[in-house]
Amino acid sequence: MRERWKENFSEWYSEVIERAEILDVRYPVKGVYVWRPYGFKIRSRVVELIRRILDATGHEEALFPLLIPEHEFAKEAKHIAGFEDEVYWVTHGGLTELKVKLALRPTSETAIYPIFALWIRSHADMPLKIYQVVNTFRYETKHTRPLIRLREITTFKEAHTAHASAEDAERQVQEAIACYKRFFDALGVPYIVSRRPDWDKFPGAEYTVAFDTIFPDGRTLQIATVHNLGQNFSRTFEITFENPQGEQEYAYQTCYGISDRVIAALLALHGDDSGLCLMPEVAPIQVVVVPIWFKDKKELVDSEVEKLKEELRDFRVHVDARDIRPGAKYYDWELKGVPLRVELGPRDIEQGRVTLVRRDTGERFSVPRSEVRERVRETLEEISSWLRERARREMEGRIHSAQSIEEIRSQVVEKGGVVRTTWCGREACGKGIEDSADVDILGILEEEAQGTCVGCGERAERVIIMGRSY
């Protein structure tokens, strides 16, 4: 049942994006896509969830400009070096050549921090915690893929904070990690949290913590990052404050973000050969009601369906009254991942019952009409738990261990997923391991290392995960 979803995931993913009406990929710019209404509803619920989590932890939403002057963008040397190959530049306004080129934001540090410098004067102005949900632009040169590798990232949630001490900034990093854990747990998306090696951290950061998940084809996808920026950007953009002793200091900063990749993970991890299996929390339609009509019973069925819809008003309900065969309706809603189907026909009405069909397991069962509201609620909760647990088990089954370069290579190539292994911590050795195994070091785990380094044979200092990423 699930073999195509696993064995030919790339084809499955492209097909379900189109046929489930998530995106229209035919826009005439490479790496730029159109959100269709059904897909956009899923996106909106995902964004609504992260907004609730951030708002509850003292973040405030703002909106900063898309255009960044070249002189501001170029101030942070490490930062621009990390993005110089990806920036889109606006050089003309109409027919007039601009005196200052304008970058379309690839990320917003260089747009936001000049304003932070105006807003912050005293330690009393901090912590400052803002976020925005915007589109960003990156000239992606690799093979573009819907929601995974884009030139216009349409769902870029970035948070930026400023603090009066290094300790408070570090606490903010931990809060950000906790926020993302709540977010992904709610979506049923399993993850591995690790610290990126220094050569792979965010340009200008002190360090980067990342969340990765593992797709059905065994490749990993980075779905969130958290960065401790220290005072690197505050020194560049002169973000200073007066401390309680009356002295001027540079602020300590953090930033963290997610993107369309979250929705890619949501779709990919909760699927099967029939299409999507949406988590009830974000499904545009939680319950689809399919009337089963027979000859002269149509009016009776329609009347009861309207009553049933009213009984289920606490849920996102859709009645499929199209004049097509019930089987075609079942196919459509299974493809789109609607969590629960309710069937109601003359026989059900006579018996005072309704038929429920779960999208996740395919289980079909009958319940008394008087209990339908509570049984729907219970079933949706069970579906959430089942999908969450299944995704966790699937990911755990793709995490392996390796004690040699050859084993790393064979495990990742033959089994897919990631391998846990040990490393001495030296950059030259780490890059050598990557080159020899033809597999990337994704991150460093917070675990005590035992034994020797898989690369040089010296004492291991770090436990790392390695894999092949999108």
Helices and strands as residue ranges (DSSP letters): H 3-7, H 9-19, E 23-24, E 34-35, H 37-56, E 60-61, E 67-69, H 70-73, H 77-83, E 88-93, E 96-104, H 109-119, G 123-125, E 128-137, E 152-163, H 166-187, E 192-195, G 198-200, E 207-214, E 220-230, H 232-236, E 240-242, E 248-250, E 252-258, H 261-269, E 271-272, E 275-276, E 287-291, G 295-297, H 298-311, E 317-319, H 326-335, E 340-344, H 346-351, E 353-358, E 364-368, G 369-371, H 372-396, E 399-401, H 405-410, I 411-415, E 418-423, H 427-437, E 440-445, E 462-467
